[in-house]
Amino acid sequence: MYERFYRLRERPFALTPDPDYLYPSRVHKEALGYLRYGIETHAGFVVITGAIGSGKTTLLQTLLRGLDNRTTVARVMNTLLDPRELLEAAMIDVGLDPTGKSKPIMLKEFGEFLVNERSAGRLVLLVIDEAQNLSLPALEEIRMLSNLETEKSKLLQIILIGQPDLRDKLARPELEQLRQRITVSYHLEALDADETARYVNHRLARASAGAPLEFDRPVTDRIHARSGGVPRIINVIGDATLVFGYGEERSEIDAALIEDVIADLDATGVLGPRSNPNRHASVVPADPAAAAAALQGASVPLTQERSGAVVDPAGVAMANAATAAAIMAQKAEHERRMREIADREHQMRKREEDIAARERELAEQRRVLADQYRLLRAHPTEAKPAAPAPAGAPAAAAVSAPAATPAAVLPKMWPPAPRSQTPSYMFQPRRRASFWRRVKHTLLGIPEPVLEDSL
């Protein structure tokens, strides 16, 4: 879009975590150093936390890019998993197949894999991103995985990357054993005004195809004031600034333009409310039952001090509202799915009933056709001799007429018998004789004419 206008190879403020654009600020260099130290010394757990959009994933991508082929990495990014699913995800990422296996079998195979990797001189690294969403049982499962060790070292190195509320979760009394195994811990802080200016111009220089474009200090100071030094929000504002500048054909970015950009982003809700880098409320509560009880007025206050840190009441209120909304949304979604399942089952039952009724109807039709066919075969096809004529009857009356066949006996089936085998009385005339005429002819023995049209 604006790359050619500003002589850029690519968008410098893209939101994807690209290690090529990692700005080595003080906090990022320290965090990267802690990560490398934890891996090289085969320490226990390594915990890295930071605010939303602080660059944790970019930092992790940079770390993994720098690893050699003696390190096997199992990376879990979707942490909305129960303990068994977490183990399955780790096994799948290292190439093991957990399908249809019990948990003891999976643990045995995973342990054997770790031993084989250590025998081959390779380290197995389990990296869990967005770890703040892990439930307490899942965190306890991770601690149990860390028990896989030899007499001198751990077989599995575990790194937890998450938001600030991960520290709150790890401070719970239930996770005392896990907390004692954490040997390296670091928190990514937001950038200050000077680092924000260097961060913006560093990304512009990395993407430049010629003389790099630079933002003046008043522009970067305004970006820092609105973003709070959070890299992701800085990227959103920087990208929108280049779009606005391209639309107005401004080769230089000034303070007036950045004011218009921020005002437009605030008006459209792109930036949203100002973020709190020290937020402690989890997106997914560690214990949903306890969270629901707290929302219903439980005795445990959510504004109490935990681990020596006082939780902001305003932040707690927003967290409670967000948690309540999430719980209500999950409940509504569950009820909607249950209704859909019930409707589908009702339709399937109705369809099965219709099919069964149709089959019964067809069976009854086949039975009736079979009975009619047997009745047809049971009656003779030749004409029976007529009864003796009464005294005084004409001589012509001696010729007998075929016995009248009741209407109920005549078959009503298709296809009809061949014409050569069908008696003459089976062919109905165009105009049937009246009832009394047929009775008279039967009693007097007078044969009916074959064609009544001549009568």
C-alpha positions in Angstrom: 0.0 0.0 0.0 2.3 2.7 1.2 5.7 0.9 0.9 6.6 2.4 -2.5 5.6 5.9 -1.4 7.9 5.8 1.6 10.6 3.6 -0.1 10.1 0.6 2.2 10.7 -3.1 1.4 7.7 -4.2 3.6 5.5 -2.9 6.4 7.6 -2.0 9.4 4.8 -2.1 11.9 3.2 -5.5 11.1 1.7 -7.2 14.1 3.2 -10.6 13.4 6.0 -11.6 15.8 9.0 -11.3 13.5 12.4 -11.8 15.2 14.1 -9.6 12.5 12.3 -6.6 13.9 13.1 -7.3 17.6 14.3 -4.1 19.1 17.0 -4.9 21.7 15.7 -2.7 24.5 17.1 -3.1 28.0 14.3 -5.3 29.2 14.3 -7.5 26.1 18.0 -8.0 26.2 17.8 -8.9 29.9 14.9 -11.3 29.3 16.7 -13.0 26.4 19.8 -13.4 28.6 17.8 -15.0 31.4 16.3 -17.4 28.9 19.6 -18.5 27.5 21.1 -18.8 31.0 18.2 -21.1 32.0 18.6 -23.3 29.0 22.4 -23.5 29.1 22.5 -24.3 32.9 19.7 -26.9 32.7 17.8 -25.0 35.4 14.4 -25.9 36.6 11.5 -23.8 35.5 12.0 -20.6 33.6 9.1 -18.0 33.8 8.9 -14.9 31.6 5.9 -12.6 32.0 4.9 -9.3 30.4 1.9 -7.2 29.6 -0.3 -7.9 26.6 1.6 -6.9 23.5 4.9 -6.4 25.3 6.8 -8.6 22.8 6.9 -12.0 24.6 6.2 -14.1 21.5 8.7 -12.1 19.4 11.3 -12.7 22.2 10.5 -16.4 22.2 10.8 -16.6 18.4 14.2 -15.0 18.6 15.3 -17.5 21.3 14.2 -20.5 19.3 15.8 -19.3 16.1 19.2 -19.1 17.9 19.0 -22.7 19.2 21.2 -25.4 17.6 20.3 -28.8 16.3 21.2 -30.3 19.7 17.9 -29.0 21.2 14.5 -30.6 20.5 11.7 -28.1 21.1 8.1 -29.0 22.0 5.9 -25.9 21.8 2.4 -25.6 23.2 0.6 -22.4 22.2 -3.1 -23.3 22.9 -3.3 -23.6 26.7 -7.0 -24.1 27.1 -6.3 -27.8 27.7 -6.9 -30.2 30.6 -3.9 -32.2 32.0 -4.2 -35.1 29.6 -4.6 -32.9 26.6 -1.5 -30.9 27.6 0.5 -34.1 27.7 -0.9 -35.2 24.3 0.0 -31.8 22.8 3.6 -32.1 24.0 3.9 -35.6 22.6 2.5 -34.7 19.2 4.9 -31.8 18.9 7.9 -34.0 19.3 6.6 -36.7 16.9 5.0 -39.2 19.3 1.5 -40.6 18.7 -0.8 -40.6 21.8 -3.9 -41.9 20.0 -5.8 -44.5 21.9 -3.3 -44.8 24.7 -3.8 -44.6 28.4 -2.1 -41.9 30.4 0.4 -44.3 32.0 1.4 -45.6 28.6 1.8 -42.0 27.3 4.0 -41.1 30.3 6.1 -44.2 29.7 6.7 -43.5 26.1 7.4 -39.8 26.7 9.9 -40.7 29.4 11.6 -43.2 27.0 11.8 -40.5 24.4 13.5 -38.1 26.8 16.0 -40.7 27.8 16.8 -41.5 24.2 17.3 -37.8 23.4 19.6 -37.3 26.4 21.6 -40.4 25.3 22.0 -38.8 21.8 23.3 -35.6 23.4 20.2 -33.5 22.8 18.2 -31.4 25.2 14.4 -31.4 25.1 12.8 -28.0 25.7 9.1 -27.7 26.5 7.9 -24.1 25.8 4.3 -23.2 26.9 3.1 -19.8 25.6 0.1 -18.1 27.1 0.6 -20.1 30.3 -1.6 -17.7 32.3 -4.6 -19.6 30.9 -3.5 -23.0 32.3 -5.7 -24.4 35.0 -4.3 -25.5 38.3 -4.4 -29.2 37.5 -2.6 -28.5 34.2 0.1 -26.6 36.0 0.4 -29.5 38.5 0.7 -31.9 35.5 3.6 -29.8 34.2 5.3 -30.0 37.6 5.0 -33.8 37.5 6.6 -33.9 34.1 9.6 -32.1 35.6 10.2 -35.1 37.8 11.5 -36.9 34.7 15.2 -36.6 35.5 18.5 -38.5 35.9 20.7 -38.6 38.9 22.5 -35.4 37.9 20.2 -33.4 35.6 16.7 -32.8 34.4 15.5 -34.6 31.2 13.1 -31.9 30.4 13.6 -28.1 30.4 10.3 -26.2 30.9 9.7 -22.5 29.9 6.5 -20.7 30.9 5.6 -17.5 28.9 2.6 -15.6 30.1 0.9 -12.4 31.2 1.4 -10.8 34.6 -1.5 -12.8 36.2 0.6 -15.9 35.7 2.7 -14.8 38.7 -0.5 -14.5 40.7 -1.5 -18.0 39.8 1.9 -19.4 40.6 1.7 -17.7 44.0 -1.3 -19.7 45.1 -0.8 -22.1 48.0 -1.8 -25.1 45.9 1.3 -24.5 43.6 3.9 -24.2 46.4 5.9 -27.2 45.0 5.9 -25.8 41.5 6.9 -22.3 42.7 9.9 -23.7 44.5 11.2 -25.2 41.3 11.3 -21.9 39.5 15.0 -20.9 39.2 14.8 -18.1 36.5 12.0 -15.5 36.4 11.8 -12.2 34.6 9.1 -9.6 33.9 9.1 -7.5 30.7 8.3 -3.9 31.5 6.9 -1.4 29.1 9.2 0.9 27.1 10.0 4.4 28.3 9.8 7.5 26.0 13.4 7.2 24.8 13.1 3.5 24.1 9.8 4.1 22.2 11.5 6.6 19.9 14.4 4.2 19.2 12.0 1.3 18.8 9.9 3.2 16.1 12.9 4.4 14.1 14.6 0.9 14.5 11.7 -0.8 12.7 11.6 2.0 10.0 15.3 1.5 9.3 14.9 -2.3 9.1 12.2 -2.0 6.5 13.7 0.8 4.5 14.9 0.2 0.9 16.8 3.5 0.7 17.2 6.5 3.0 15.2 5.5 6.1 12.2 7.4 7.1 12.3 8.8 10.7 9.7 10.0 13.1 10.6 13.2 15.0 10.7 13.1 18.8 7.4 15.0 19.3 5.7 12.3 17.2 7.3 9.4 19.1 6.5 11.2 22.4 2.8 11.4 21.5 2.9 7.7 20.4 4.4 6.8 23.8 1.9 8.8 25.7 -1.0 7.0 24.0 0.5 3.5 23.9 2.0 3.4 27.4 5.2 2.0 25.8 3.5 -1.3 24.8 5.1 -2.4 21.5 1.9 -3.9 20.0 0.0 -0.6 20.4 3.0 1.3 19.1 2.8 -0.8 16.0 -0.9 -0.2 15.5 -0.4 3.6 15.8 2.7 3.5 13.6 1.0 1.6 10.8 -2.1 3.8 10.8 0.2 6.9 10.7 1.9 5.7 7.5 -1.5 4.9 6.0 -2.8 8.4 6.8 0.4 10.0 5.5 0.2 8.1 2.3 -3.5 9.1 1.8 -2.6 12.7 2.3 0.7 12.3 0.3 2.9 13.6 3.2 6.5 12.6 2.9 7.1 13.7 6.5 5.2 12.7 9.6 4.5 15.7 11.9 2.8 16.1 15.3 -0.5 17.4 13.7 -0.8 14.2 11.6 -0.2 11.9 14.6 -2.9 13.8 16.6 -5.4 13.1 13.8 -4.4 9.5 13.6 -4.8 8.9 17.4 -8.1 10.7 17.5 -9.4 8.6 14.6 -8.2 5.4 16.2 -9.8 6.3 19.5 -13.1 7.3 17.8 -13.3 4.0 15.9 -12.4 2.0 19.0 -9.3 0.4 17.4 -7.1 1.2 20.3 -9.7 0.5 22.9 -9.3 1.5 26.6 -5.9 2.2 27.9 -4.2 -1.0 28.8 -2.9 -1.8 32.3 0.6 -3.3 32.1 0.2 -4.6 35.7 -3.1 -6.3 35.1 -3.6 -9.4 37.4 -7.0 -10.7 36.3 -6.7 -13.8 34.1 -8.7 -14.2 30.9 -9.6 -17.7 32.0 -9.9 -18.1 35.8 -7.7 -20.7 37.4 -10.7 -22.2 39.2 -14.0 -21.5 37.4 -16.1 -22.7 40.4 -14.3 -20.3 42.7 -14.6 -17.5 40.2 -18.4 -18.1 39.9 -18.7 -18.2 43.7 -16.9 -14.9 44.0 -19.1 -13.3 41.4 -22.2 -14.4 43.3 -21.0 -12.7 46.5 -18.7 -15.2 48.1 -16.9 -14.2 51.3 -13.5 -14.2 49.7 -12.8 -10.6 48.5 -11.2 -10.2 45.1 -9.4 -7.0 46.2 -7.4 -8.5 48.9 -3.6 -8.4 48.9 -1.9 -11.4 47.4 1.8 -12.0 47.6 2.4 -8.4 48.9 0.8 -6.7 45.9 -2.5 -4.8 46.2 -4.9 -5.4 43.3 -6.4 -2.3 41.8 -10.1 -2.2 42.6 -11.0 -0.7 39.2 -9.1 -3.4 37.5 -10.7 -6.1 39.7 -14.2 -4.7 38.8 -13.4 -4.8 35.1 -12.0 -8.4 35.5 -15.1 -9.5 37.4 -17.3 -8.1 34.6 -15.2 -9.7 31.9 -15.2 -13.1 33.8 -19.0 -12.9 34.3 -19.5 -12.0 30.6 -17.3 -14.9 29.6 -19.2 -17.4 31.9 -22.6 -16.2 30.6 -21.4 -16.4 27.0 -20.1 -20.0 27.6 -23.4 -20.9 29.2 -25.5 -19.4 26.4 -23.3 -21.2 23.8 -23.7 -24.5 25.7 -27.5 -24.1 25.8 -27.6 -23.2 22.1 -25.6 -26.3 21.2 -27.8 -28.5 23.4 -30.9 -27.2 21.7 -29.4 -27.9 18.3 -28.6 -31.4 19.3 -32.1 -32.0 20.7 -33.7 -30.7 17.4 -31.5 -32.9 15.3 -32.3 -36.0 17.4 -36.1 -35.1 17.1 -35.8 -34.8 13.3 -33.9 -38.1 13.1 -36.5 -39.9 15.2 -39.3 -38.5 13.1 -37.6 -39.5 9.9 -37.0 -43.1 11.3 -40.7 -43.3 12.2 -41.8 -42.2 8.7 -39.5 -44.8 7.1 -40.9 -47.5 9.4 -44.5 -46.5 8.6 -43.7 -46.6 4.9 -42.1 -50.0 5.2 -45.2 -51.3 7.0 -47.4 -49.9 4.3 -45.4 -51.6 1.5 -45.4 -54.9 3.4 -49.2 -54.7 3.7 -49.5 -54.0 0.0 -47.3 -56.9 -0.9 -49.5 -59.2 1.4 -52.7 -58.1 -0.2 -51.3 -58.6 -3.7 -50.1 -62.1 -2.7 -53.6 -63.0 -1.3 -55.3 -61.8 -4.5 -52.9 -63.8 -6.6 -53.7 -67.0 -4.6 -57.4 -66.4 -5.0 -57.0 -66.0 -8.7 -55.1 -69.2 -9.0 -57.6 -71.1 -6.8 -60.6 -70.5 -9.2 -61.0 -72.5 -12.4 -60.8 -70.6 -15.7 -63.3 -72.8 -17.6 -67.1 -72.2 -17.5 -69.1 -74.4 -15.1 -72.1 -76.5 -16.6 -75.4 -74.7 -16.2 -78.2 -75.9 -13.9 -81.0 -78.0 -15.5 -83.6 -75.9 -17.2 -87.1 -75.8 -15.7 -90.0 -77.6 -17.4 -91.6 -75.8 -20.2 -88.5 -73.8 -20.9 -87.5 -73.3 -24.6 -85.0 -75.7 -26.1 -82.5 -72.9 -26.5 -82.6 -72.6 -22.7 -80.9 -75.9 -22.4 -77.6 -74.2 -23.2 -76.2 -73.3 -19.9 -74.8 -69.9 -19.1 -71.7 -69.6 -17.0 -72.3 -69.3 -13.3 -72.3 -65.7 -12.0 -69.1 -65.0 -10.2 -69.4 -62.8 -7.1 -67.7 -59.5 -7.4 -65.7 -60.2 -4.3 -64.1 -63.2 -5.9 -62.9 -61.4 -9.0 -59.2 -60.5 -8.7 -58.1 -56.9 -8.7 -54.4 -57.3 -9.4 -52.0 -56.1 -12.0 -50.8 -57.2 -14.5 -53.9 -59.2 -15.8 -53.7 -62.7 -16.9 -53.0 -63.3 -20.6 -56.0 -62.9 -22.8 -55.8 -66.4 -24.2 -56.2 -67.8 -20.6 -58.8 -65.4 -19.4 -62.5 -66.5 -19.5 -64.9 -64.4 -21.4 -66.7 -63.1 -18.3 -63.5 -61.4 -17.2 -63.9 -58.8 -20.0 -66.3 -56.1 -18.9 -68.6 -54.7 -21.6 -68.8 -51.0 -22.2 -72.3 -50.9 -20.7 -73.0 -53.4 -18.0 -76.5 -55.1 -17.8 -78.7 -54.1 -15.0 -78.8 -56.2 -11.9 -82.3 -57.5 -12.4 -81.5 -58.5 -15.9 -78.6 -60.6 -14.8 -80.7 -62.2 -12.0 -83.4 -63.1 -14.6 -80.9 -64.6 -17.0 -79.3 -66.7 -14.2 -82.6 -68.1 -12.9 -84.0 -68.9 -16.4 -80.6 -70.2 -17.7 -80.5 -67.8 -20.6 -77.0 -67.1 -21.6 -76.0 -63.4 -21.8 -74.8 -62.1 -25.1 -71.1 -61.5 -25.5 -71.5 -58.0 -26.9 -74.3 -55.9 -25.3 -73.8 -53.1 -27.8 -76.0 -55.0 -30.2 -78.9 -55.1 -27.7 
